[in-house]
């Protein structure tokens, strides 16, 4: 596919979004909410391990969890066991949504704060502070993946678990990767909170050498109107666990 054709697709994509009034500060919130619905089954599997750890910890000495990019609070529904939950997110719109949901869950979970901040700098937290760190759809948008992984590793307790779910780049030499490259170099990061479509987050996790064990499961989300509408640009996804 020529660059002119790809550019035309990008232009059509932008015009469609403009027509249905999605290009605004709230698009990122809408995008992540729909994304979370489409990966519900995978999230249930991801958080099953966290629930097991929380059950072992018990209600008196709650499992200490840090969520990187708390977003709209979409992960609350997957936590069946009570935990001590702290979140950090740079997006003000996300924090507003998150805070609203926190109010209805304070009897179940203990909250350590909803903090504005970035994954690359978790300096407000001491070394070995958390049993679990969570990220869903965050490493795609941080400024420095490796620095973020270093900080996540630092704040995890020895033997702690890093739970992740994200999208990754399409295979090399495919039209989809070329499309991802064009979108990432133009309008996509503006629309979706600095999201980079062409990152190899799976390789970053493996190559970091930070974790004693890394389990990565590759999958494609169920086909929905949302996924089809986006042309499959986030159709290659991963979830899994990394142990400190």
Number of C-alpha atoms within 10 A of each C-alpha: 10 9 11 9 11 17 15 12 15 18 13 12 16 16 13 13 15 12 9 8 11 16 17 11 13 14 17 22 18 13 15 18 15 13 16 17 12 18 16 16 12 19 20 15 13 21 21 15 15 25 19 12 18 24 16 13 17 13 15 8 12 20 24 21 25 26 22 26 27 28 29 21 20 17 18 15 10 16 16 16 19 22 25 20 22 19 23 20 21 17 17 11 15 20 21 14 16 20 16 12 14 19 10 10 13 11 10 15 19 17 18 13 14 19 16 14 17 17 26 17 13 18 13 9 14 11 16 15 17 25 24 27 27 23 21 23 20 22 25 24 17 19 15 12 21 18 15 19 19 17 18 27 23 20 22 25 18 15 15 21 27 26 21 22 25 19 29 23 23 24 13 9 8 11 14 20 17 20 23 23 18 18 21 18 14 13 15 19 17 16 19 19 19 17 21 23 25 24 20 16 20 21 11 13 18 15 11 13 10 18 20 9 13 17 13 16 13 15 14 14 20 12 11 11 10 13 17 12 10 11 14 16 20 21 20 17 20 19 21 22 23 22 19 20
